[in-house]
Amino acid sequence: MDLEALFKISHGVYLTGAKDNNNRLIGSCIDAVMVVEVAPAQVMISLGKASYTCENILKNKQLTLSVLGEDVSDNIINIFGTKSSKTEDKWAQVSHHLMN
């Protein structure tokens, strides 16, 4: 992990992703991310506990975090901020690629 990235976290909009028990990609928009420790690297996110994304992060102990740019499309915010991954395949609606 590039620790320099931790120092660039500021207030903004983020996309957190995970996989459900069927190995399907899910995700949600969040706006609360905070660095709590650099060594070892730790960040804290705030996510609605009743959300399907949160439920699966707690089960599977894995998540992704992407910083959304100021020019992010309103469509991305609408898809990941207002719909549930439980009933909606959000990732099928947007162009994306996965990285380690």
C-alpha positions in Angstrom: 0.0 0.0 0.0 1.2 3.5 -0.8 1.2 5.2 2.5 1.3 8.6 0.8 -2.3 8.0 -0.2 -3.3 8.1 3.5 -2.1 11.7 3.7 -4.3 12.8 0.8 -7.6 11.6 2.3 -9.8 14.7 2.9 -13.5 15.4 3.1 -15.2 14.2 -0.1 -17.3 11.4 -1.6 -16.0 7.9 -1.7 -17.1 4.6 -3.1 -16.8 1.6 -0.9 -17.0 -1.8 -2.6 -17.3 -5.4 -1.4 -18.5 -8.8 -2.4 -21.5 -10.6 -1.1 -21.7 -14.3 -0.3 -22.4 -15.1 -4.0 -19.1 -13.3 -4.9 -21.1 -10.5 -6.6 -19.7 -7.0 -6.5 -21.6 -4.6 -4.3 -21.0 -1.0 -3.1 -22.2 2.2 -1.6 -21.3 5.9 -1.7 -20.0 7.3 1.6 -18.7 10.7 2.7 -17.0 9.9 6.0 -13.4 8.5 5.8 -10.7 9.2 8.3 -7.1 8.0 8.8 -6.7 6.7 12.3 -3.2 5.1 12.2 -0.4 5.2 9.7 1.7 2.2 11.0 0.0 -0.1 10.5 -2.2 1.7 8.0 -5.8 2.0 9.3 -8.7 4.0 8.1 -12.2 4.4 9.6 -15.3 4.6 7.4 -18.8 5.4 8.3 -21.4 3.3 6.6 -25.1 2.7 7.4 -25.1 -0.4 9.6 -28.4 -1.6 8.0 -27.0 -1.4 4.5 -26.3 -4.5 2.4 -22.8 -3.3 1.8 -22.1 -3.0 5.5 -23.6 -6.4 6.2 -21.3 -8.0 3.8 -18.2 -6.1 4.8 -18.8 -7.3 8.4 -19.3 -10.9 7.2 -16.3 -11.1 4.8 -13.9 -8.7 6.4 -12.9 -7.1 3.1 -13.7 -3.9 1.3 -12.4 -1.5 -1.3 -12.3 2.3 -1.1 -12.2 4.6 -4.1 -11.9 8.4 -4.0 -14.4 10.0 -6.3 -13.2 13.1 -8.1 -14.9 16.5 -8.0 -16.1 15.9 -11.6 -17.8 12.5 -10.8 -21.0 11.9 -12.7 -24.3 12.5 -10.9 -25.2 9.1 -12.3 -22.5 7.4 -10.1 -23.8 9.1 -7.0 -27.4 8.2 -7.9 -26.6 4.5 -8.5 -24.3 3.9 -5.5 -26.0 6.4 -3.2 -29.7 5.8 -3.5 -30.1 2.1 -4.5 -29.5 -1.1 -2.6 -27.0 -3.7 -3.8 -29.3 -6.3 -2.4 -31.8 -5.7 -5.3 -29.7 -3.8 -7.8 -26.6 -4.8 -9.7 -24.9 -1.4 -9.5 -21.6 -2.4 -11.0 -23.3 -3.7 -14.2 -24.4 -0.1 -14.8 -20.9 1.6 -14.7 -17.6 1.1 -16.5 -15.0 -0.2 -14.0 -11.9 -2.4 -13.5 -10.5 -4.2 -10.5 -7.0 -3.8 -9.1 -5.1 -5.1 -6.1 
